[in-house]
């Protein structure tokens, strides 16, 4: 005679479901929602995976744009390099223009950090000039960053705000140098800071077409102009 599996009956509502022994209830009740700890873990993993997908697409876009320009790379080639589908691209960016803006925004922020982030105990003109005129590991070339800022008004505004931050930083370094006697005290520090940043941008643009200037000679000449 074949064995027939019978689901045991729970007690009636006379006692209520809470009076059913927990060992039996846990075996036969439908599983509930995951614990709060598990939900947090799953949520954190999902967010991390989403961030990694976006980062991979952003890096692939930056690589393709830097090598081929903003308009030539296909979305398929960008997605292929990132290792994701077009569906993932549309979820995170939606359009080529949005990807261009995201890459350019990241490059504007990177360029600002290069100027304003000093790892030395005390900033000096030497360490500042070294960063200002350094060949940085940038996401876009200087001309591409400025091109994007010209194409999209919101990027132009961000570039202007970033420049203002850099001007204030360089101006503060110049003022500190004036106090220790290494720079003339009669300078208009903000104007000089703006001129130095414009010089650095122009020098980077010239490098793109192969015109190079010895960095030591350049910074030495600047020091002479600023010195007493």
N, C-alpha and C positions, 0 to 999 in steps of 0.2 A: 504494500500500500504506500503510495507516494506520500511523502511528508508535505504537509500543508503549512505554510508560514502564516501565522496569525498575528496581526499587530495587537499588542495588549491594549485593553481599554483603560483609559485614565479614570480616576474617580470622578463622580458627578460633581456638579457645582455646589453640592451640599458642603463640601470641604473647599472647593476652589482649586484652580490649577496650581496655586502657590503651595498647596499642601502635598502635591505629588513629589515623591522623593527626587532630589536633584539628579541622582545617577540615572534614573529612568527618563526624566525630562530632557536631560542633555543628549540622550541617545536618540530620541525620536522627534524632538522639536526641530523645525527647520532652522538652519544656521542663521544667526542674526547678522547685523552689520559688524565689520571689523572693529576691533578695539580702537580707542582714540590714539594709542601709541602707534598701532599699525597704520591707521589712516594718515597720521603725520608722516610716517616713514614713506608710505606710498606717494603722498603728496610731494615730499621733498625730492624723491627720485624722479617723479614726473617733471617737476620744475627744473631739475638738473639736466634731464634729458632734453627738455625744450630749449634750455639755454645753450646746451652743446650743439644742437641742431642749428640754432641761429648763428652761433659763433662760427661754425664750419661754413655756412653759406656766406657769411660776411667775409671771412678770410678768402674763400674761393673768388668771390666777387672782386675783392681788392686785388688779388693776383691777376685776374683776367683784365681788369680795368687798367692796371698799371702797365701791363705788357701790350695790350691791344687798343686801349682807349675806352671811353664810356659806351660808344655806340656799336662797336664791331662784335664783341662777344655775344653769343647766343645764350639764352636762358638755359638751354639744354647743356651747353658746355660748362656753365657755372655750376649747375646742379650735379653734373657728372663729376667734376673735380671735388665737390663737397661730399659726394657719396649719398645724395638724397634725391628724391623725385621732385618734379614740378609742383606736386601737391604740397610738399613741405615748404617750397619756396613761396607759394601763394599764401600759405598760412602765416608766414613770418614777415613777408615784405609786400606781397601783392603785385607790385609793378617794378620794372627796371628802375624807374625814377626814384622810388622809395629806397631801393638798394643803393643807388648812387648816393643819395642823401645820407644814408646810414654810414656808408664807408667814409664819405667826406667828413661827416660829423666826428667819427672816431679819429680821423687824421688831424682835424683841427684841435681836438682835445690832446692828442699825442704831442703835437707840435708845441702846444702851450706848456705841457709838462716838461718838455725838453728845455724850455727857457727858464721856467720858474721853480723846477725841482732840483735842489742842490744837495748832493750827498756829503759834501764837505762840512766840517764843524762850523766854518764861517765862509760866507760867499766873498769872493774877490773878483776883480775885473778879469783876471786871468782865467779863473774857472768858468766865469760867465761867458767870456768870448769863446772858450773852448767848446762849450755846448752850442752857442749861437751859430758857429760856423762849422759844426761837425757834420760828417756824412751820416745821417741818422738812418735807422732801419724803419723807413716810413711806409705807410700803407699806399700812399699815392705820391707822385712827384709834386713839387711845388706848383708847377704850372697847372696840373690837374686839380689840385686843391683850390687854386684861385679860379679856375674855369668853373668848377662846381659852385663856388660861392657867387660867381657872376650869373650862372644859370638859374639858381633857386634863391629867391629873396630871403627865405628863412636861414639858409646857410650863409648868405651875405651878412645878415644880422649877427649870427653866431660868430663869424670871423671877425667882425668889428668888435664884439664884446671880448673875444679872446685877445685881440690886439691891445685893447684897453688894459686888460689884466697884465699883459706882458710889459706894456709901457710903464705901469705903476711899479712893477717889480724892478725893472732895469733902472728906473729913476731912483728908487730907494737904494740900490747898490751904488749908483753914482754919488748920491748924497753921503753915504757912509764913507766912500772913498775920498770925498772932499773933506770930511771931518778928520781923516787921518793924514791929509796932506798930499795924497797921490793924484788927486784930480783938482782942477781949478774950481774955486768956490763961487766964481761969478757966472757959471754956466746956468742956462735955463735947463734944468735936469730933465723935465718931461719932453721938451723939444729934442734934446740930444738923444734921449732914450728912443723916441720915435724914429729919429734919423738912423740910429744904429740898427734898429729892427728892420727898417726899410733897406738898409745896406745889406743886411744878412739875407733878406729875401731875394734881392737882386743878384747877389753873389751866387745863390743856389740856382736861380734861373739860368745864369750864364754857364754854370757847370753842366746843365742839361744839354747844352749845345757844344760842349767840349772846351769851353774857355775856362781855364783854371788859373787861380792866383795862389801863390805860396801863402799858406795860412799864417805862418810866423811873421812874414813881412807885413801882411795885412794888419794883424793885431798890433804889431809894433808901431806902425804908422798911426793907427787909431790912438794908441797911448800917447804918442807925441802930440797929437792934436788936442787931447784932453788934459795933458799935463801942464804944469806951471812953466 
